[in-house]
Amino acid sequence: MDMIRFEWDNNKNEINKKKHKISFEEAKTVFYDDNAILFDDPDHSEFEERFLILGISQTEKLCIVSHCYRDNDNVIRIISARKATKNETKVYNEGIGGALK
């Protein structure tokens, strides 16, 4: 992905860092994982279409990042980020041929 622009609410970023120990600055690196898996998030798309991306961050954490697209898909707005659950880890692992432990 070239020239990806990101945005987020700074207050939500601080809350997310305290709650999940992952900053949105780190979360944005998940989008550069060539093996990342993108999911629709219909349960949280009442007011805007939201998505989840599951991938490895620059600090080698497997994360899931909730986000939406803005400005004709030229901007990714990060909503939240957390470490992946065991089930999400399994999904990612199966998607890359069992390479992740």
A tleap script that builds the chain and sets N, CA, C and O, in Angstrom:
source leaprc.protein.ff14SB
mol = sequence {
  NMET ASP MET ILE ARG PHE GLU TRP ASP ASN
  ASN LYS ASN GLU ILE ASN LYS LYS LYS HIE
  LYS ILE SER PHE GLU GLU ALA LYS THR VAL
  PHE TYR ASP ASP ASN ALA ILE LEU PHE ASP
  ASP PRO ASP HIE SER GLU PHE GLU GLU ARG
  PHE LEU ILE LEU GLY ILE SER GLN THR GLU
  LYS LEU CYS ILE VAL SER HIE CYS TYR ARG
  ASP ASN ASP ASN VAL ILE ARG ILE ILE SER
  ALA ARG LYS ALA THR LYS ASN GLU THR LYS
  VAL TYR ASN GLU GLY ILE GLY GLY ALA LEU
  CLYS
}
set mol.1.N position { 0.848 -1.180 0.000 }
set mol.1.CA position { 0.000 0.000 0.000 }
set mol.1.C position { 0.893 1.243 0.000 }
set mol.1.O position { 1.753 1.396 0.867 }
set mol.2.N position { 0.690 2.096 -0.943 }
set mol.2.CA position { 1.470 3.319 -1.019 }
set mol.2.C position { 0.648 4.498 -0.534 }
set mol.2.O position { -0.564 4.566 -0.739 }
set mol.3.N position { 1.339 5.423 0.117 }
set mol.3.CA position { 0.737 6.692 0.513 }
set mol.3.C position { -0.551 6.543 1.323 }
set mol.3.O position { -1.517 7.272 1.097 }
set mol.4.N position { -0.563 5.618 2.245 }
set mol.4.CA position { -1.728 5.482 3.116 }
set mol.4.C position { -1.692 6.628 4.115 }
set mol.4.O position { -0.653 6.913 4.711 }
set mol.5.N position { -2.828 7.278 4.293 }
set mol.5.CA position { -2.945 8.309 5.321 }
set mol.5.C position { -3.841 7.771 6.421 }
set mol.5.O position { -4.840 7.101 6.160 }
set mol.6.N position { -3.469 8.073 7.647 }
set mol.6.CA position { -4.222 7.614 8.808 }
set mol.6.C position { -4.677 8.804 9.626 }
set mol.6.O position { -4.053 9.865 9.626 }
set mol.7.N position { -5.794 8.598 10.331 }
set mol.7.CA position { -6.249 9.584 11.304 }
set mol.7.C position { -6.902 8.839 12.453 }
set mol.7.O position { -7.317 7.688 12.314 }
set mol.8.N position { -6.987 9.519 13.594 }
set mol.8.CA position { -7.662 8.960 14.758 }
set mol.8.C position { -7.920 10.063 15.753 }
set mol.8.O position { -7.361 11.156 15.666 }
set mol.9.N position { -8.774 9.750 16.693 }
set mol.9.CA position { -9.074 10.653 17.795 }
set mol.9.C position { -7.991 10.464 18.859 }
set mol.9.O position { -7.787 9.351 19.344 }
set mol.10.N position { -7.305 11.536 19.220 }
set mol.10.CA position { -6.207 11.430 20.186 }
set mol.10.C position { -6.666 10.956 21.561 }
set mol.10.O position { -5.938 10.229 22.236 }
set mol.11.N position { -7.861 11.355 21.981 }
set mol.11.CA position { -8.386 10.880 23.271 }
set mol.11.C position { -8.633 9.377 23.236 }
set mol.11.O position { -8.318 8.672 24.195 }
set mol.12.N position { -9.203 8.881 22.125 }
set mol.12.CA position { -9.430 7.433 21.999 }
set mol.12.C position { -8.103 6.682 21.967 }
set mol.12.O position { -8.005 5.572 22.488 }
set mol.13.N position { -7.092 7.276 21.363 }
set mol.13.CA position { -5.772 6.659 21.332 }
set mol.13.C position { -5.230 6.479 22.749 }
set mol.13.O position { -4.707 5.415 23.083 }
set mol.14.N position { -5.353 7.507 23.575 }
set mol.14.CA position { -4.875 7.417 24.960 }
set mol.14.C position { -5.648 6.357 25.743 }
set mol.14.O position { -5.059 5.586 26.501 }
set mol.15.N position { -6.954 6.323 25.560 }
set mol.15.CA position { -7.787 5.309 26.223 }
set mol.15.C position { -7.384 3.913 25.759 }
set mol.15.O position { -7.264 2.995 26.571 }
set mol.16.N position { -7.175 3.755 24.452 }
set mol.16.CA position { -6.802 2.463 23.890 }
set mol.16.C position { -5.450 1.997 24.433 }
set mol.16.O position { -5.282 0.818 24.747 }
set mol.17.N position { -4.485 2.915 24.546 }
set mol.17.CA position { -3.163 2.555 25.085 }
set mol.17.C position { -3.279 2.055 26.518 }
set mol.17.O position { -2.619 1.086 26.895 }
set mol.18.N position { -4.112 2.710 27.316 }
set mol.18.CA position { -4.283 2.285 28.709 }
set mol.18.C position { -5.009 0.947 28.800 }
set mol.18.O position { -4.629 0.081 29.587 }
set mol.19.N position { -6.043 0.785 28.000 }
set mol.19.CA position { -6.872 -0.420 28.077 }
set mol.19.C position { -6.216 -1.634 27.411 }
set mol.19.O position { -6.243 -2.734 27.963 }
set mol.20.N position { -5.628 -1.436 26.228 }
set mol.20.CA position { -5.134 -2.567 25.434 }
set mol.20.C position { -3.616 -2.594 25.244 }
set mol.20.O position { -3.077 -3.536 24.663 }
set mol.21.N position { -2.925 -1.554 25.737 }
set mol.21.CA position { -1.459 -1.479 25.618 }
set mol.21.C position { -0.988 -1.429 24.167 }
set mol.21.O position { 0.116 -1.876 23.855 }
set mol.22.N position { -1.824 -0.882 23.276 }
set mol.22.CA position { -1.459 -0.723 21.869 }
set mol.22.C position { -1.851 0.686 21.435 }
set mol.22.O position { -3.011 1.082 21.543 }
set mol.23.N position { -0.871 1.431 20.945 }
set mol.23.CA position { -1.159 2.775 20.442 }
set mol.23.C position { -1.674 2.679 19.007 }
set mol.23.O position { -1.446 1.684 18.320 }
set mol.24.N position { -2.361 3.710 18.572 }
set mol.24.CA position { -2.821 3.739 17.188 }
set mol.24.C position { -1.640 3.900 16.232 }
set mol.24.O position { -1.713 3.481 15.077 }
set mol.25.N position { -0.561 4.503 16.707 }
set mol.25.CA position { 0.662 4.605 15.901 }
set mol.25.C position { 1.177 3.194 15.579 }
set mol.25.O position { 1.566 2.916 14.445 }
set mol.26.N position { 1.176 2.310 16.580 }
set mol.26.CA position { 1.560 0.921 16.329 }
set mol.26.C position { 0.503 0.221 15.485 }
set mol.26.O position { 0.840 -0.539 14.577 }
set mol.27.N position { -0.767 0.468 15.774 }
set mol.27.CA position { -1.859 -0.199 15.056 }
set mol.27.C position { -1.794 0.054 13.555 }
set mol.27.O position { -2.123 -0.831 12.764 }
set mol.28.N position { -1.378 1.242 13.157 }
set mol.28.CA position { -1.344 1.541 11.722 }
set mol.28.C position { -0.339 0.661 10.987 }
set mol.28.O position { -0.463 0.472 9.777 }
set mol.29.N position { 0.656 0.119 11.693 }
set mol.29.CA position { 1.646 -0.731 11.029 }
set mol.29.C position { 1.063 -2.078 10.616 }
set mol.29.O position { 1.640 -2.768 9.775 }
set mol.30.N position { -0.070 -2.460 11.194 }
set mol.30.CA position { -0.743 -3.708 10.811 }
set mol.30.C position { -1.143 -3.663 9.334 }
set mol.30.O position { -1.174 -4.699 8.670 }
set mol.31.N position { -1.447 -2.478 8.822 }
set mol.31.CA position { -1.884 -2.339 7.436 }
set mol.31.C position { -0.766 -2.638 6.441 }
set mol.31.O position { -1.030 -2.798 5.249 }
set mol.32.N position { 0.468 -2.714 6.910 }
set mol.32.CA position { 1.603 -3.018 6.044 }
set mol.32.C position { 1.993 -4.498 6.089 }
set mol.32.O position { 2.961 -4.900 5.443 }
set mol.33.N position { 1.255 -5.303 6.839 }
set mol.33.CA position { 1.483 -6.750 6.890 }
set mol.33.C position { 0.908 -7.361 5.616 }
set mol.33.O position { -0.302 -7.312 5.392 }
set mol.34.N position { 1.765 -7.932 4.788 }
set mol.34.CA position { 1.313 -8.534 3.527 }
set mol.34.C position { 0.342 -9.685 3.736 }
set mol.34.O position { -0.412 -10.030 2.826 }
set mol.35.N position { 0.350 -10.285 4.927 }
set mol.35.CA position { -0.539 -11.410 5.214 }
set mol.35.C position { -1.783 -11.005 6.006 }
set mol.35.O position { -2.560 -11.868 6.415 }
set mol.36.N position { -1.977 -9.717 6.223 }
set mol.36.CA position { -3.132 -9.249 6.999 }
set mol.36.C position { -4.435 -9.696 6.343 }
set mol.36.O position { -4.528 -9.829 5.123 }
set mol.37.N position { -5.433 -9.921 7.188 }
set mol.37.CA position { -6.747 -10.378 6.727 }
set mol.37.C position { -7.765 -9.293 7.055 }
set mol.37.O position { -7.841 -8.826 8.191 }
set mol.38.N position { -8.544 -8.897 6.054 }
set mol.38.CA position { -9.545 -7.848 6.203 }
set mol.38.C position { -10.930 -8.470 6.333 }
set mol.38.O position { -11.282 -9.379 5.581 }
set mol.39.N position { -11.716 -7.974 7.296 }
set mol.39.CA position { -13.074 -8.457 7.531 }
set mol.39.C position { -14.039 -7.273 7.539 }
set mol.39.O position { -13.683 -6.172 7.959 }
set mol.40.N position { -15.255 -7.512 7.074 }
set mol.40.CA position { -16.339 -6.552 7.299 }
set mol.40.C position { -16.705 -6.608 8.774 }
set mol.40.O position { -16.499 -7.634 9.422 }
set mol.41.N position { -17.242 -5.524 9.310 }
set mol.41.CA position { -17.685 -5.478 10.708 }
set mol.41.C position { -19.128 -4.973 10.757 }
set mol.41.O position { -19.381 -3.864 11.226 }
set mol.42.N position { -20.073 -5.786 10.274 }
set mol.42.CA position { -21.468 -5.326 10.198 }
set mol.42.C position { -22.089 -5.024 11.557 }
set mol.42.O position { -23.009 -4.210 11.640 }
set mol.43.N position { -21.609 -5.657 12.621 }
set mol.43.CA position { -22.172 -5.412 13.954 }
set mol.43.C position { -21.903 -3.997 14.449 }
set mol.43.O position { -22.602 -3.507 15.337 }
set mol.44.N position { -20.902 -3.341 13.887 }
set mol.44.CA position { -20.544 -1.987 14.321 }
set mol.44.C position { -20.626 -0.984 13.169 }
set mol.44.O position { -19.958 0.050 13.191 }
set mol.45.N position { -21.444 -1.295 12.170 }
set mol.45.CA position { -21.539 -0.448 10.982 }
set mol.45.C position { -22.873 0.276 10.864 }
set mol.45.O position { -23.324 0.570 9.757 }
set mol.46.N position { -23.498 0.562 11.983 }
set mol.46.CA position { -24.809 1.211 11.948 }
set mol.46.C position { -24.743 2.608 11.329 }
set mol.46.O position { -25.605 2.967 10.527 }
set mol.47.N position { -23.731 3.397 11.692 }
set mol.47.CA position { -23.641 4.782 11.229 }
set mol.47.C position { -22.616 4.984 10.121 }
set mol.47.O position { -22.698 5.957 9.372 }
set mol.48.N position { -21.659 4.081 10.013 }
set mol.48.CA position { -20.645 4.127 8.962 }
set mol.48.C position { -20.158 2.703 8.747 }
set mol.48.O position { -20.204 1.885 9.666 }
set mol.49.N position { -19.695 2.403 7.547 }
set mol.49.CA position { -19.200 1.067 7.253 }
set mol.49.C position { -17.839 0.880 7.924 }
set mol.49.O position { -16.892 1.624 7.667 }
set mol.50.N position { -17.769 -0.131 8.789 }
set mol.50.CA position { -16.531 -0.400 9.528 }
set mol.50.C position { -15.949 -1.751 9.133 }
set mol.50.O position { -16.640 -2.645 8.643 }
set mol.51.N position { -14.654 -1.853 9.367 }
set mol.51.CA position { -13.910 -3.046 9.003 }
set mol.51.C position { -12.948 -3.411 10.128 }
set mol.51.O position { -12.638 -2.596 10.997 }
set mol.52.N position { -12.485 -4.661 10.087 }
set mol.52.CA position { -11.445 -5.151 10.993 }
set mol.52.C position { -10.300 -5.657 10.137 }
set mol.52.O position { -10.518 -6.270 9.093 }
set mol.53.N position { -9.093 -5.402 10.578 }
set mol.53.CA position { -7.925 -5.982 9.919 }
set mol.53.C position { -7.128 -6.722 10.989 }
set mol.53.O position { -6.891 -6.206 12.082 }
set mol.54.N position { -6.725 -7.931 10.649 }
set mol.54.CA position { -5.979 -8.806 11.551 }
set mol.54.C position { -4.588 -8.990 10.969 }
set mol.54.O position { -4.435 -9.508 9.863 }
set mol.55.N position { -3.569 -8.564 11.718 }
set mol.55.CA position { -2.218 -8.688 11.193 }
set mol.55.C position { -1.162 -8.412 12.246 }
set mol.55.O position { -1.464 -8.109 13.401 }
set mol.56.N position { 0.081 -8.525 11.814 }
set mol.56.CA position { 1.239 -8.354 12.688 }
set mol.56.C position { 1.685 -6.890 12.654 }
set mol.56.O position { 1.822 -6.293 11.587 }
set mol.57.N position { 1.908 -6.327 13.845 }
set mol.57.CA position { 2.390 -4.944 13.942 }
set mol.57.C position { 3.917 -4.915 13.844 }
set mol.57.O position { 4.566 -5.959 13.797 }
set mol.58.N position { 4.473 -3.715 13.814 }
set mol.58.CA position { 5.935 -3.573 13.734 }
set mol.58.C position { 6.644 -4.124 14.959 }
set mol.58.O position { 7.835 -4.432 14.898 }
set mol.59.N position { 5.920 -4.255 16.087 }
set mol.59.CA position { 6.525 -4.837 17.289 }
set mol.59.C position { 6.218 -6.330 17.398 }
set mol.59.O position { 6.400 -6.942 18.450 }
set mol.60.N position { 5.750 -6.896 16.292 }
set mol.60.CA position { 5.474 -8.326 16.157 }
set mol.60.C position { 4.343 -8.820 17.040 }
set mol.60.O position { 4.326 -9.982 17.447 }
set mol.61.N position { 3.391 -7.932 17.339 }
set mol.61.CA position { 2.169 -8.337 18.032 }
set mol.61.C position { 1.108 -8.621 16.981 }
set mol.61.O position { 0.961 -7.874 16.014 }
set mol.62.N position { 0.370 -9.707 17.179 }
set mol.62.CA position { -0.771 -9.968 16.310 }
set mol.62.C position { -1.939 -9.149 16.845 }
set mol.62.O position { -2.393 -9.364 17.968 }
set mol.63.N position { -2.418 -8.218 16.041 }
set mol.63.CA position { -3.438 -7.260 16.476 }
set mol.63.C position { -4.654 -7.305 15.566 }
set mol.63.O position { -4.579 -7.716 14.408 }
set mol.64.N position { -5.764 -6.874 16.119 }
set mol.64.CA position { -6.958 -6.638 15.321 }
set mol.64.C position { -7.305 -5.162 15.470 }
set mol.64.O position { -7.388 -4.639 16.581 }
set mol.65.N position { -7.506 -4.502 14.339 }
set mol.65.CA position { -7.710 -3.056 14.311 }
set mol.65.C position { -9.055 -2.752 13.667 }
set mol.65.O position { -9.312 -3.130 12.524 }
set mol.66.N position { -9.906 -2.064 14.416 }
set mol.66.CA position { -11.186 -1.592 13.895 }
set mol.66.C position { -10.940 -0.258 13.207 }
set mol.66.O position { -10.248 0.609 13.740 }
set mol.67.N position { -11.518 -0.100 12.007 }
set mol.67.CA position { -11.280 1.122 11.254 }
set mol.67.C position { -12.392 1.370 10.244 }
set mol.67.O position { -13.232 0.506 9.994 }
set mol.68.N position { -12.378 2.557 9.677 }
set mol.68.CA position { -13.266 2.900 8.573 }
set mol.68.C position { -12.454 3.706 7.570 }
set mol.68.O position { -11.329 4.124 7.847 }
set mol.69.N position { -13.040 3.912 6.417 }
set mol.69.CA position { -12.361 4.669 5.366 }
set mol.69.C position { -13.043 6.017 5.206 }
set mol.69.O position { -14.267 6.119 5.287 }
set mol.70.N position { -12.247 7.043 4.979 }
set mol.70.CA position { -12.745 8.410 4.800 }
set mol.70.C position { -12.142 9.004 3.536 }
set mol.70.O position { -11.198 8.458 2.964 }
set mol.71.N position { -12.696 10.120 3.116 }
set mol.71.CA position { -12.144 10.892 1.996 }
set mol.71.C position { -11.959 10.004 0.766 }
set mol.71.O position { -10.858 9.880 0.229 }
set mol.72.N position { -13.072 9.385 0.330 }
set mol.72.CA position { -13.046 8.501 -0.845 }
set mol.72.C position { -12.002 7.393 -0.715 }
set mol.72.O position { -11.297 7.069 -1.670 }
set mol.73.N position { -11.919 6.824 0.475 }
set mol.73.CA position { -11.008 5.714 0.782 }
set mol.73.C position { -9.530 6.111 0.787 }
set mol.73.O position { -8.663 5.237 0.768 }
set mol.74.N position { -9.232 7.400 0.812 }
set mol.74.CA position { -7.839 7.856 0.846 }
set mol.74.C position { -7.290 7.975 2.261 }
set mol.74.O position { -6.084 8.139 2.446 }
set mol.75.N position { -8.165 7.894 3.261 }
set mol.75.CA position { -7.758 8.009 4.662 }
set mol.75.C position { -8.345 6.841 5.442 }
set mol.75.O position { -9.524 6.521 5.297 }
set mol.76.N position { -7.526 6.209 6.264 }
set mol.76.CA position { -7.996 5.158 7.162 }
set mol.76.C position { -8.115 5.770 8.549 }
set mol.76.O position { -7.136 6.277 9.099 }
set mol.77.N position { -9.317 5.721 9.112 }
set mol.77.CA position { -9.539 6.226 10.471 }
set mol.77.C position { -9.529 5.036 11.417 }
set mol.77.O position { -10.388 4.159 11.324 }
set mol.78.N position { -8.566 5.001 12.323 }
set mol.78.CA position { -8.463 3.919 13.300 }
set mol.78.C position { -9.401 4.220 14.458 }
set mol.78.O position { -9.402 5.322 15.008 }
set mol.79.N position { -10.200 3.220 14.817 }
set mol.79.CA position { -11.206 3.364 15.871 }
set mol.79.C position { -10.739 2.696 17.161 }
set mol.79.O position { -10.895 3.257 18.245 }
set mol.80.N position { -10.164 1.497 17.042 }
set mol.80.CA position { -9.631 0.790 18.205 }
set mol.80.C position { -8.656 -0.282 17.734 }
set mol.80.O position { -8.634 -0.657 16.562 }
set mol.81.N position { -7.849 -0.767 18.680 }
set mol.81.CA position { -6.883 -1.819 18.378 }
set mol.81.C position { -6.605 -2.604 19.649 }
set mol.81.O position { -6.571 -2.054 20.750 }
set mol.82.N position { -6.405 -3.913 19.468 }
set mol.82.CA position { -6.100 -4.773 20.611 }
set mol.82.C position { -5.341 -5.990 20.115 }
set mol.82.O position { -5.281 -6.255 18.915 }
set mol.83.N position { -4.756 -6.733 21.066 }
set mol.83.CA position { -4.121 -7.996 20.708 }
set mol.83.C position { -5.190 -8.988 20.269 }
set mol.83.O position { -6.318 -8.962 20.763 }
set mol.84.N position { -4.830 -9.848 19.350 }
set mol.84.CA position { -5.754 -10.857 18.847 }
set mol.84.C position { -6.051 -11.910 19.912 }
set mol.84.O position { -5.204 -12.226 20.748 }
set mol.85.N position { -7.266 -12.443 19.865 }
set mol.85.CA position { -7.653 -13.545 20.742 }
set mol.85.C position { -7.051 -14.850 20.211 }
set mol.85.O position { -6.472 -14.878 19.125 }
set mol.86.N position { -7.194 -15.919 20.982 }
set mol.86.CA position { -6.711 -17.228 20.521 }
set mol.86.C position { -7.397 -17.642 19.226 }
set mol.86.O position { -6.749 -18.167 18.321 }
set mol.87.N position { -8.702 -17.411 19.132 }
set mol.87.CA position { -9.435 -17.774 17.921 }
set mol.87.C position { -8.960 -16.944 16.725 }
set mol.87.O position { -8.797 -17.474 15.627 }
set mol.88.N position { -8.742 -15.654 16.936 }
set mol.88.CA position { -8.251 -14.794 15.857 }
set mol.88.C position { -6.841 -15.197 15.440 }
set mol.88.O position { -6.497 -15.136 14.259 }
set mol.89.N position { -6.030 -15.607 16.406 }
set mol.89.CA position { -4.685 -16.091 16.099 }
set mol.89.C position { -4.763 -17.334 15.222 }
set mol.89.O position { -3.984 -17.487 14.281 }
set mol.90.N position { -5.695 -18.213 15.530 }
set mol.90.CA position { -5.890 -19.424 14.729 }
set mol.90.C position { -6.292 -19.065 13.302 }
set mol.90.O position { -5.781 -19.650 12.347 }
set mol.91.N position { -7.199 -18.112 13.154 }
set mol.91.CA position { -7.638 -17.673 11.821 }
set mol.91.C position { -6.447 -17.133 11.027 }
set mol.91.O position { -6.268 -17.477 9.859 }
set mol.92.N position { -5.645 -16.297 11.659 }
set mol.92.CA position { -4.480 -15.722 10.984 }
set mol.92.C position { -3.488 -16.822 10.619 }
set mol.92.O position { -2.977 -16.866 9.500 }
set mol.93.N position { -3.224 -17.702 11.571 }
set mol.93.CA position { -2.275 -18.791 11.358 }
set mol.93.C position { -2.704 -19.678 10.195 }
set mol.93.O position { -1.877 -20.055 9.365 }
set mol.94.N position { -3.972 -20.010 10.128 }
set mol.94.CA position { -4.474 -20.837 9.026 }
set mol.94.C position { -4.365 -20.096 7.698 }
set mol.94.O position { -4.125 -20.705 6.656 }
set mol.95.N position { -4.543 -18.789 7.744 }
set mol.95.CA position { -4.470 -17.980 6.531 }
set mol.95.C position { -3.072 -17.887 5.943 }
set mol.95.O position { -2.920 -17.674 4.740 }
set mol.96.N position { -2.046 -18.044 6.778 }
set mol.96.CA position { -0.666 -17.962 6.273 }
set mol.96.C position { 0.005 -19.333 6.240 }
set mol.96.O position { 1.232 -19.431 6.208 }
set mol.97.N position { -0.792 -20.368 6.247 }
set mol.97.CA position { -0.246 -21.711 6.095 }
set mol.97.C position { 0.371 -22.299 7.338 }
set mol.97.O position { 1.251 -23.154 7.247 }
set mol.98.N position { -0.074 -21.856 8.505 }
set mol.98.CA position { 0.382 -22.454 9.751 }
set mol.98.C position { 1.752 -22.004 10.216 }
set mol.98.O position { 2.391 -22.706 10.999 }
set mol.99.N position { 2.222 -20.849 9.757 }
set mol.99.CA position { 3.573 -20.400 10.100 }
set mol.99.C position { 3.674 -19.719 11.460 }
set mol.99.O position { 4.765 -19.641 12.024 }
set mol.100.N position { 2.567 -19.226 11.998 }
set mol.100.CA position { 2.595 -18.497 13.266 }
set mol.100.C position { 2.300 -19.437 14.418 }
set mol.100.O position { 1.434 -20.306 14.308 }
set mol.101.N position { 3.012 -19.270 15.518 }
set mol.101.CA position { 2.758 -20.111 16.696 }
set mol.101.C position { 2.238 -19.275 17.819 }
set mol.101.O position { 1.962 -19.795 18.900 }
savepdb mol mol.pdb
quit
